[in-house]
Amino acid sequence: MGIYMQLRDTLKEGEHYAGIILGKDGGPDHHLILLPGDAADVGWPGALDWAAAQGGELPNRRELSLLFANLREQFEREWYWSSEPHETRAQLVWGENFASGIQTVYGRPFRGHARAIRRVLIE
């Protein structure tokens, strides 16, 4: 049985397998799992707290792109927070619009949506 089949069989209720994220800059490859639930009308600090309370984290930009490609139907056609602040403007945070797939930045107080993910490292 392949690793995908083993992983799929261990998904918890409401979870969805999104695919593989290849490691970057020496980081490990990992499987991406979308957790159930959606937070609406939350600023970035609240989104971080919400994701942690679900037992996960906010996805990074690359993970949001994979989620848009493979599990778009699991999202509202809204804007979702990432875990990544802008590289040079710390008051801004990246996110993705799940109506269009466009990634852009908003200020931390902006009221967006959040989804939590978990990562399973590939050894």
Buried (B, 14 or more C-beta within 10 A) or exposed (E): EEEEEEBBEEEEEEBBBBBBBEEEEEEEEBBBBBBEBBBEEBBBEBBBBBBEEBEBBBBBEBBBBBBBEBBEEBBEEBBBBBBBBEEEEEEBBBBBBBEEEEBEBBEBEBEBBBBBBBBBEBE
